Amino acid sequence: MNSTRFMVMFSLAVVSSMAAFVVHLALRHQNIAIGYEVERERNEALRLRAQINAVRLELAARRSPAALEIIGRNDLGMVEPDRVPTLVVNGSTRPARASGRPR
């Protein structure tokens, strides 16, 4: 009876130690997998931060006065107010005087 009880306890100890080892390996594997996932997400966050900075720089460059002037002139056909060409239809070649004595 004593040897049977020893064998049962020994078998139970071996099985429980094997189960603990398997659980340890599973947790270690899961820990390593989570570490790789965290590293991938950190790299993705760094890439997105760099992309956000690039977009901010591009936005600032497009909002600069020189860039707005180029877009207005080339794409929209705008001119500065003092450089607007004036066309006189059915008029004389000389513009009339705005003040002074009439001719």
Secondary structure, DSSP 8 states (H G I E B T S, - for coil): -HHHHHHHHHHHHHHHHHHHHHHHHHHHHHHHHHHHHHHHHHHHHHHHHHHHHHHHHHHHHHTSHHHHHHIIIIIT----GGG-----SS--SS---SSS---
